[in-house]
Amino acid sequence: MKDKSKKYKVQRDYIYGWDDAFFSDDNGEVSELFDTREEAEAEIQEHIADIEYAISKGYMGKDSYEPREHFRIKIIN
């Protein structure tokens, strides 16, 4: 049974430090929250796969790649 009081968000290690990575609005003001750690991890994996695909098709440069260790999952109470 999952704890409904817990939410999770994904942060990325930017040059200035850890900050929210995914947003649920178009303005980048509302952090996307996930009900489970697994949902947050799936979003990270999908993001990385999208970047890998874009690089393979030449839409993005190889320097755009973001490894998994650039992301962390934080519990929000």
N, C-alpha and C positions, 0 to 999 in steps of 0.2 A: 504494500500500500504506500503510495507516495504522500509526502508531507505537503499539503496544499498551502502551507504558510511559506514554504521555500520557493524561491524563483532563482533562476540562473541567468547570468549575462556573460557575453564573451567580450574580453578585452584584448587589445593588440598592443604590442610593445613598439610604440612610436619612438622617434628620436628623442622626444622630451619625456618619455616614460609611458607607463601603462594608461590606456584610456579605452573607452568603449569602441567596439569594432563594428557592430551592426545596429542599424536603426530601423524603427518601424514606421517612420514618417519620411517624406521626401526632403525635408529640411535638415535632417541629421540632428534633430533636437530630442527625440524620444528613443531611448535605448530599447532595443528588442530584448524581451525577456522570454525565457523558456521555462516550461514546467518541470523538465528533468534535465539532468546532466547529459543524458544520452541525446536529447534533442539539441542541446547546445553543441555537443561534439559533432553531430551530424551536420549542423550548419557550417561549422569550421571545415569539415571534410568537403562539403559541397563547394564552399568558397575556393578552397585550394584546387579542387578539380576544375572549376570554371577557369581559374587563372592558367592552369596547365594546358587546358584546351585552347585558350586564347593564344598562348605562347606557341603551341604546336601549329596553329593556323596562321601565325605571323601577325595577329591582331595586337599583340603586346610583345615587348622585348623580354629577353631572358632575365633582365634585371628586375622585372616585375614579380618574379616568383616570391612567394611568402611561405617559408617552411612552417610546420606545425608548431615548433617551439616559439614562434612569434605571437602565439595566442595562448590565453589562459581563460579558464572558466571560473567565475566568481559567484558565490552564493549571496543572494540578496534576501534579507528577511523582512 
